[in-house]
């Protein structure tokens, strides 16, 4: 795909985002942030009855063109291809950067992968909550986890806006 087409696709997703908005009845609302840029994304995930597939997924956020467009593109890919949770967890950050256009996002890799990192964190939370629920345990409050300079979970938005 040529550079100009990649830019057009990014701009289209930024201007007309797909799967954007709060998801009512979500099993998980996972905030994520990029302290280096101030981008903030919350991924809303609803698991299917089999606990392997994704029934629905949306995002909300504010940030640069790359982080918002990449989140839209990612969720479009996940929904259109009906990816399972395990398939999403296997998605590679470098492949995401290549799909967006490495030359275009080379100076902003954390912006380009914020949506993917946040979605993976949401899936891990969903899977952990399922294991806990099966064991009859409820989850107490949890501190944010760091992953490649990005922050996820409670306090992610505040952490992203601090720097």
Residue, then its C-alpha position, 0 to 999 in steps of 0.5 A: x500500500x502506498x504512503x498516500x493511501x495509508x495517510x488517507x485511511x488514517x485520516x478517514x478513521x480519525x474523521x469518521x471513527x468506527x466503533x467509537x462510543x461507550x458500550x452499554x453493558x460492557x463486561x470491562x471498561x479498560x482505560x489506557x494512556x500514553x504519558x509521553x503524548x497525553x493520549x487517553x483511550x478507554x476500551x469497552x469489551x463485552x464477551x460472548x457467552x462462550x467466553x472466547x469470542x468478542x460480542x462487541x467492543x468499542x472505544x472512547x478517547x482523546x488524543x492525536x490523530x494516530x492514536x485515535x485512527x489506529x484505535x478505530x482501525x484496530x476495532x474495525x479489524x477485530x469486529x469485521x474478522x470476528x477475532x477471538x480474544x486469544x487471536x487479539x492477544x496474539x496480534x503483534x505490535x510491529x505488525x500493527x505499525x506496519x499496517x498503519x504505515x511504518x514511515x507515517x507512525x515511526x516517530x509515534x509507535x506508542x500512539x500507534x499501539x495504544x489501542x492495541x495495548x488497551x484492548x489486550x489489557x481489557x481482554x486479560x482483565x475479562x479472562x482474569x475476572x472469568x477465572x475469579x468468578x468461576x472460583x467465587x472470588x470478586x476482584x478488589x481494586x487493582x493498580x495500573x500496569x505498565x507496558x512499553x511506556x503505556x499505562x492501563x487500568x485505574x488512573x491511566x487517564x490521570x497518568x497520561x495527562x501528567x507528563 
